[in-house]
Amino acid sequence: MRHNKKKVKLSRPRSQRKALLRSLCRNLFIYEKIKTTPAKAKELVKVADRVLNWAKKGTLHQRRLIYKVIGDHKLVKKICDDIALRFKDVSSGFTRIVRLGRRKGDGAEIAYVMLTKLDQFKVKKDKPISAESVKKQQEHLTSEPSRQDTPKKKTIREGIKGIFKKQKNK
């Protein structure tokens, strides 16, 4: 009997579907935000939430289970030591799906999958975060680049003048 065996097949054989979800999961934890189709996103959320629940426990057995999905020791360390700490107070809802609309080329729907607690202000662990540094980073993210900051480009004529100009001995 097929009780509790419902899986979205994503029009792929089992091995390709498994490889796709592993790759999407790996990229989600590397970049913390990826763009994909909603069907793939829904399946990815199931895998990513399971991995983050394992990472919150952080035992050797759970790290090995994460390695079976992720396949990269450095990334497993990052997930368990950095990403899981952000979610230590939360029991679920680690990821979010935001629909973006349709892709221009083929009209497929596109969605962002992101971790709910993004690491917006990456600061080294040795340095404590001050209120001033957070304000500066927020201002930098929200402000538009000013045109006065960019240096004026030299014309071709000015560049040639500089080449042939005789230098005076001082």
N, C-alpha and C positions, 0 to 999 in steps of 0.2 A: 504494500500500500504506500501511497505517496503523502502521508500526513506530514505537515510542516516542511514541505520540500519546495515551496514556492520561491523561485529565483528569477530575477529579470535577466534575460540571456544576452541583451545588448547586441543581438545578431552576430554572435561569435561562438566558436567552440569553447569548451571549458578552459582549456589551457590558455587561449588568447584572452579570454575574459579575466582569468586570474592574473595574467601578466599585466593587463591594462589597469586593473584595480590596484595592483602593487605599485605600478609606476605612478599613477595618480596620487596614491597615498604618500609615496616617497616625495613627490614634488610638493604636495600640500605642506608637509612638515619642513621642507627646505625653504620654500618661499612664503609660507603661511597664508597664501592667497593665490588661487589659480582660477583660470577661466576654462569652462567645459560645458557640455550639454546638460540639461536638467536631469535626464535619465541617468547619465553617468554620475552626476553629482549626488543623486539620491543613494545610489549604491556605494559611492565613495564615503558618504557620511556614516554609513553602517560600519565600514571597515575602520575608519579613522576614530570613531567613538570607542570601538572595541580596543584599539591600540592605546588610546589615551587612558582608558580604564586600567589596562595592564600597567601602563607607565606610572600611574599614581601609586600602585602598590610597590613597584620598583624592586621586587625580589629577583633573584637570579633566574628563577623559572619564568617569571613574566618577561624579563629581558630577552630570554631565549625565544619566547613566543613572539615578541615584537620583531626579533631578528628574522624569524621565519617569514614574516610579512614584508619587512623593510629590506633586509638583505645587505645592510651596511652598518658596521659596528660604530662608526663615528656618529652616524645619524641616530642610532639607538641611544647612544650616550647623550646626545643633544635633547632627544625627546624626553628621556627619563630625568635628566638633571635640570634642564631649562624650561621646556614647554610644560611638563607635568606640574611643576611648581606653581605656575600661573593658575592652574585649575584645581589646586588642592582643596579649596573651599566649596567647589561646585561638584555636584554628583552627576549632572548630565548637561546637554546643550553645549558641547564643546565647539561645534561647527555651525556655520550659518550658510544658507543658500540665498543668493540675491539674483533674481532674474534680470537680465539686461535687455532683452529684446531679441531681434533676429539678426543673424549674420548676413552680411551683404552678399557674399558670393553664392551660397546655396540656400539661404533662407532658413537655416537651422536655428532653433532657439539656443541662446547662450546664457549661461549663468556663472556667477562667481561663487566659489566655495572658499570660505575663509574661516580661520579660527576666530572664535568670538572675542578672545582677549589677545589682540594683536600687540606685539612688542613695538610700540610706536617710538619710544625714546630709548634707543639702545645705548646704554652707558656701561662702562667697565664696572665690574663688581667691586673693585677696590675703592672707587670714588662714590661717595654718597650723592644722591640727587638733591640739588638745591632748587628752591622755588624759582630763582632767577634763571637757572639753566633751562628749566622747563618752559618758562615764558619766552626765552630767546628762541628755543626750538619751535614753539608754536607760532611765534611771529615770523620766523624764517619759512615755515611751511605755508602760512597763509598769505604772506606778502608777495606781491608780484615783483619780478626783477625790474629795477629801474634802468632807464636808458642812459643815465649819466654815468653809471658804473662801468659801462663798456668803453674801452679806449677807442679813440677815433682812428679809423683805418687810414693808412698812408696811400696816396695815389701813386701811380706808376712813376710819374714825373718826380715826385719827392723821393722815392726810393732810388732812382737813378742818380739824382743830385747827391745823395748821401754816399754813393759808391765813388763818384768821380771827384768829390770834394777833397781838397788838399788839407792835410792836418798840419796845424801850426805847432812848432816846437815851443814848449813853455819853459 
